[in-house]
């Protein structure tokens, strides 16, 4: 048990350093090629920080731990919306680009609603079993391809890039930073998740609760570390792009890959958790028009944090 706690702390440290390398490398890459930081955050950073979710959910699905596979993704999206944006926004108010308000955030809302529709076969389609099938996986993959197409079509030179205070490194060093950052995030995430699960199982925590809380928070720590570091560096585009992009990646890419490998039976008890994702995404959209336009203010971020604590309390009470 003591060793698990030690490895857990080491995992946190590795995550923080990995996030710092990744933010520096991604920012440098954006400035070097005059690509917007938002595009980098929505693709390179989002995919890199979503890798732990991919690994954990794929392994869980193959091994038959379906509630961990679904709980990891749904719980991670909840953690991203409430905990990560809450922490980042309290540190520094997050200014959100117009395209994110009207396109990326609504697209992440579509992802949550589509997952609800595809997973609830018995209720919506009168079948005998709720399962995310391989056909469902293909549908999710098509939506993911459409998202990637949109990101790269919309990428254009950022006039502010040349005047931004981002430090630019040589290309080899930039790539090394990104690679080291991703490696640190994956290694740190694995250390945290593996040891957190062992600690939780010692206390007899249910598989669903582990998936929605311990595993979800553990695999989302890369997003947390990356967005917090980005907020401290006043890199709002990476902070918001990382979270929104990760939520889209989690549902459209990771669940599609997992279901294509093996259809995943779905527990409708998780509908309430998908609803929490939908509410969180809607709150983020509404926050763009409350107070200062297109900005997640500190008080709004604090509301997200409080809401997450209430949600976790509810889960623990349910067992």
Secondary structure, DSSP 8 states (H G I E B T S, - for coil): -HHHHHHHHHHHHHHHHHHHHHHHHHHHHHHHTT--HHHHIIIIIHHHHHHHHHHHHHHHHHTT-HHHHHHHHHHHHHIIIIIIHHHHHHHS-EE--HHIIIIIHHHHHHHHHHHHHHH-HHHHH--S--EE-HHHHHHHHHHHHHHHHHHHHH----TTGGGS------HHHHHHHHHHHHHHHHHHHHHHHHHHHHHHHHTT--HHHIIIIIIHHHHHHHHHHHHHHHHHTT-HHHHHHHHHHHHHIIIIIIHHHHHHHS-EE--GGGHHHHHHHHHHHHHHHHHTTSSSTTEE-HHHHHHHHHHHHHHHHHHHHH-
